[in-house]
Amino acid sequence: MDYVVILEGEIELSLDGGEKKTLKKGDVIIGRAPMHKTKNLSKTEGARFFFVMLGSEGAVEGKMEFGGEELK
């Protein structure tokens, strides 16, 4: 699982299913390991973002444990 926060500029996020989103300063994205790529939309200005990646093994959402079987 990863968390991305856009700090400056505009970034285009392309997902493996073909969907594209424009992300701007202050936007936050939470991903569950989809294939993706990013592109700075400006030809003259930089873009800055930071991300945090967390392992999903042992993570629980609802009654499902990632990397494991359904919890009883």
Secondary structure, DSSP 8 states (H G I E B T S, - for coil): -EEEEEEESEEEEEETTS-EEEEETT-EEEESS--EEEEE--SSS--EEEEEE---TT-EETTEETTS-B--
